[in-house]
Each structure stands twice: as C-alpha cells, then as structure tokens.
C-alpha cells in the first residue's frame, strides 16, 4: 500500500504514461510536446514521431510504412471527432514508445480535465 501511495503521489509529475489517455491532461506543461488547433496538424506530428522511431520497432509489421500511414489517417479522423489517440510500440530492448495526442477543452473522456496552461 505504501508503494501505491508513493507512485500515486509521483504520477502527476512523472512522464509515466497514464492508463487512461485523458489523464495526460493532469501532467505538467513541461511534458507537452506540442499543441495544435487542427486534427490534421496533430496527426502529422504523430506521424513524424512514428517515422522517427519506426526503424527501432521490434516488430517488422509495426515498421511497415503503409500501416503507419493508416494509423496516422485513423488518428486524424479520431482527433477530428474529439477522441484521444494513444499508440505504443516495443522498441529495441529494453524500451517502449508511448505516444499520445489528447483532445481538450473539454476532453470527451473526462470533461473535468482542463487543457494544460503555459
């Protein structure tokens, strides 16, 4: 129980990904990598992140550029509809890439969570 309390206390300021994507909104502004007004702009950033890390993905299927392009297109559609996007990929040992784009003002999954302020 003590360890749970320690982790819960550290969670808001750590870069540890949340179980629910919307909870990125409680993280400090310093962890935000960008903000966009348009879903396509946010999806483009997501595509850049995937392209940067793709050579390190452990799965050959995950490295497939056509598949990654589909994921970016799906992300653009989801973001346009107000849905958060979160992807995760195993990288060369012992790493894991977690990348997310969170909608806000308000967030559809948790309308009580506000956008991070600078």
VOBA-1610 file (N, C-alpha, C; in pm, whole numbers, padded with zeros to 5 digits, always signed):
BEGIN
Unk+00082-00119+00000Unk+00000+00000+00000Unk+00087+00126+00000Unk+00197+00121+00072Unk+00287+00236+00077Unk+00342+00268-00061Unk+00383+00163-00135Unk+00437+00185-00269Unk+00332+00248-00361Unk+00208+00204-00349Unk+00099+00262-00427Unk+00087+00411-00398Unk+00094+00448-00272Unk+00084+00590-00236Unk+00200+00671-00294Unk+00318+00613-00292Unk+00436+00681-00348Unk+00418+00703-00499Unk+00377+00599-00568Unk+00358+00609-00713Unk+00246+00707-00745Unk+00137+00701-00672Unk+00025+00793-00694Unk+00067+00938-00673Unk+00151+00961-00574Unk+00198+01097-00547Unk+00293+01146-00657Unk+00374+01057-00713Unk+00470+01094-00816Unk+00409+01102-00955Unk+00298+01034-00977Unk+00240+01022-01110Unk+00215+01156-01181Unk+00155+01254-01115Unk+00126+01379-01188Unk+00249+01450-01244Unk+00365+01429-01189Unk+00484+01500-01237Unk+00580+01411-01316Unk+00552+01282-01325Unk+00642+01192-01399Unk+00596+01182-01544Unk+00686+01131-01630Unk+00648+01112-01770Unk+00592+00972-01794Unk+00558+00901-01689Unk+00496+00770-01699Unk+00359+00783-01764Unk+00332+00708-01872Unk+00202+00718-01939Unk+00088+00673-01848Unk-00024+00744-01854Unk-00140+00704-01773Unk-00213+00585-01835Unk-00292+00518-01755Unk-00374+00408-01807Unk-00485+00463-01897Unk-00536+00579-01864Unk-00638+00646-01946Unk-00574+00768-02011Unk-00579+00776-02142Unk-00511+00881-02216Unk-00546+01021-02167Unk-00670+01044-02132Unk-00712+01177-02087Unk-00631+01227-01968Unk-00578+01137-01889Unk-00503+01179-01769Unk-00366+01239-01801Unk-00328+01243-01931Unk-00210+01322-01967Unk-00237+01469-01932Unk-00365+01507-01929Unk-00401+01648-01904Unk-00368+01693-01762Unk-00340+01601-01671Unk-00302+01645-01536Unk-00150+01658-01521Unk-00078+01620-01625Unk+00068+01628-01621Unk+00112+01774-01637Unk+00234+01805-01594Unk+00282+01943-01609Unk+00301+01984-01755Unk+00287+02111-01780Unk+00300+02167-01915Unk+00436+02131-01977Unk+00537+02110-01896Unk+00671+02078-01947Unk+00674+01944-02022Unk+00576+01859-02001Unk+00571+01730-02070Unk+00496+01739-02204Unk+00433+01852-02231Unk+00359+01870-02355Unk+00459+01894-02468Unk+00447+01818-02576Unk+00540+01830-02688Unk+00487+01922-02798Unk+00360+01959-02789Unk+00302+02049-02888Unk+00154+02063-02868Unk+00100+02169-02925Unk-00045+02190-02927Unk-00085+02230-03068Unk-00202+02190-03109Unk-00250+02217-03244Unk-00397+02251-03239Unk-00439+02336-03329Unk-00579+02371-03342Unk-00654+02271-03430Unk-00583+02213-03526Unk-00645+02123-03622Unk-00600+01978-03601Unk-00695+01886-03618Unk-00667+01743-03601Unk-00558+01696-03697Unk-00559+01744-03821Unk-00460+01700-03919Unk-00319+01741-03878Unk-00305+01858-03816Unk-00174+01902-03769Unk-00123+01811-03657Unk-00211+01776-03565Unk-00174+01687-03455Unk-00139+01548-03509Unk-00217+01500-03604Unk-00190+01368-03663Unk-00057+01371-03740Unk-00027+01482-03803Unk+00101+01495-03874Unk+00217+01483-03776Unk+00206+01549-03661Unk+00309+01537-03557Unk+00323+01391-03514Unk+00209+01326-03493Unk+00210+01185-03454Unk+00284+01103-03560Unk+00257+01130-03687Unk+00325+01059-03795Unk+00475+01082-03794Unk+00518+01204-03760Unk+00660+01233-03750Unk+00725+01152-03639Unk+00655+01139-03527Unk+00708+01060-03415Unk+00721+00913-03456Unk+00618+00860-03521Unk+00622+00720-03563Unk+00734+00697-03665Unk+00751+00790-03759Unk+00856+00775-03860Unk+00995+00780-03795Unk+01011+00865-03696Unk+01141+00876-03629Unk+01179+00746-03558Unk+01082+00683-03493Unk+01111+00564-03413Unk+01092+00433-03490Unk+01026+00434-03603Unk+00994+00311-03677Unk+01114+00219-03700Unk+01231+00271-03733Unk+01345+00180-03754Unk+01381+00099-03629Unk+01340+00147-03512Unk+01371+00077-03388Unk+01259-00016-03340Unk+01142-00016-03408Unk+01032-00104-03367Unk+01078-00249-03377Unk+01046-00328-03277Unk+01089-00468-03278Unk+01011-00551-03379Unk+00888-00515-03405Unk+00805-00591-03497Unk+00818-00537-03640Unk+00844-00627-03732Unk+00853-00587-03873Unk+00719-00532-03922Unk+00611-00589-03874Unk+00478-00541-03909Unk+00459-00397-03865Unk+00506-00364-03745Unk+00494-00227-03695Unk+00577-00128-03776Unk+00683-00174-03839Unk+00770-00087-03919Unk+00714-00060-04058Unk+00612-00132-04100Unk+00554-00118-04233Unk+00501+00025-04254Unk+00556+00096-04353Unk+00520+00236-04374Unk+00374+00255-04414Unk+00319+00162-04489Unk+00177+00172-04527Unk+00089+00160-04403Unk+00125+00069-04314Unk+00049+00052-04189Unk+00059+00179-04104Unk+00178+00235-04095Unk+00196+00357-04015Unk+00116+00473-04075Unk+00111+00482-04207Unk+00031+00586-04272Unk-00117+00568-04240Unk-00164+00444-04237Unk-00304+00418-04200Unk-00331+00461-04056Unk-00236+00432-03966Unk-00253+00473-03827Unk-00264+00625-03814Unk-00185+00697-03892Unk-00190+00843-03889Unk-00325+00892-03942Unk-00373+00832-04051Unk-00504+00871-04106Unk-00617+00842-04008Unk-00609+00728-03943Unk-00710+00693-03842Unk-00703+00792-03727Unk-00582+00827-03686Unk-00565+00924-03577Unk-00628+01058-03613Unk-00608+01104-03736Unk-00666+01231-03780Unk-00818+01227-03769Unk-00877+01116-03810Unk-01023+01101-03802Unk-01070+01100-03657Unk-00999+01026-03572Unk-01037+01019-03431Unk-01025+01155-03364Unk-00915+01224-03388Unk-00895+01355-03327Unk-00999+01455-03376Unk-01032+01448-03503Unk-01135+01537-03558Unk-01270+01515-03490Unk-01297+01392-03451Unk-01422+01362-03383Unk-01415+01387-03232Unk-01298+01430-03183Unk-01283+01461-03041Unk-01235+01344-02956Unk-01185+01240-03019Unk-01137+01122-02948Unk-00985+01126-02934Unk-00935+01094-02816Unk-00792+01087-02791Unk-00729+00973-02871Unk-00600+00984-02896Unk-00526+00879-02967Unk-00403+00843-02885Unk-00381+00714-02869Unk-00265+00666-02795Unk-00212+00540-02861Unk-00083+00541-02896Unk-00019+00426-02957Unk+00101+00386-02874Unk+00133+00258-02877Unk+00250+00208-02807Unk+00319+00101-02890Unk+00452+00104-02887Unk+00533+00011-02966Unk+00654-00032-02885Unk+00684-00160-02892Unk+00809-00209-02833Unk+00923-00172-02926Unk+01027-00119-02866Unk+01149-00082-02939Unk+01257-00182-02906Unk+01374-00163-02965Unk+01488-00246-02929Unk+01500-00248-02778Unk+01539-00360-02725Unk+01544-00378-02580Unk+01620-00267-02511Unk+01578-00232-02394Unk+01454-00264-02323Unk+01357-00146-02323Unk+01322-00097-02438Unk+01244+00026-02446Unk+01103+00005-02500Unk+01019+00103-02468Unk+00882+00105-02515Unk+00848+00249-02550Unk+00790+00270-02668Unk+00749+00403-02710Unk+00600+00418-02684Unk+00565+00519-02609Unk+00425+00554-02587Unk+00408+00695-02639Unk+00317+00712-02733Unk+00291+00843-02792Unk+00140+00865-02794Unk+00100+00985-02751Unk-00043+01012-02741Unk-00072+01155-02784Unk-00192+01174-02837Unk-00244+01307-02865Unk-00378+01313-02792Unk-00392+01415-02709Unk-00508+01427-02622Unk-00589+01549-02662Unk-00718+01530-02678Unk-00806+01643-02707Unk-00844+01711-02577Unk-00872+01839-02586Unk-00914+01908-02464Unk-01003+02027-02496Unk-01055+02084-02392Unk-01148+02198-02395Unk-01283+02162-02453Unk-01356+02078-02396Unk-01320+01979-02294Unk-01279+01847-02358Unk-01218+01762-02277Unk-01184+01628-02321Unk-01310+01544-02317Unk-01334+01468-02423Unk-01457+01389-02433Unk-01464+01278-02326Unk-01350+01216-02295Unk-01349+01106-02199Unk-01361+01156-02055Unk-01313+01277-02029Unk-01320+01331-01893Unk-01328+01484-01903Unk-01447+01536-01908Unk-01467+01679-01931Unk-01420+01766-01817Unk-01391+01708-01702Unk-01343+01786-01588Unk-01194+01819-01598Unk-01123+01751-01687Unk-00980+01775-01702Unk-00958+01890-01799Unk-00886+01991-01754Unk-00862+02109-01836Unk-00734+02093-01918Unk-00724+02173-02024Unk-00600+02175-02103Unk-00489+02228-02016Unk-00366+02180-02039Unk-00253+02235-01964Unk-00233+02381-02002Unk-00197+02461-01907Unk-00172+02603-01935Unk-00024+02631-01924Unk+00024+02718-02012Unk+00165+02750-02017Unk+00205+02839-01907
//
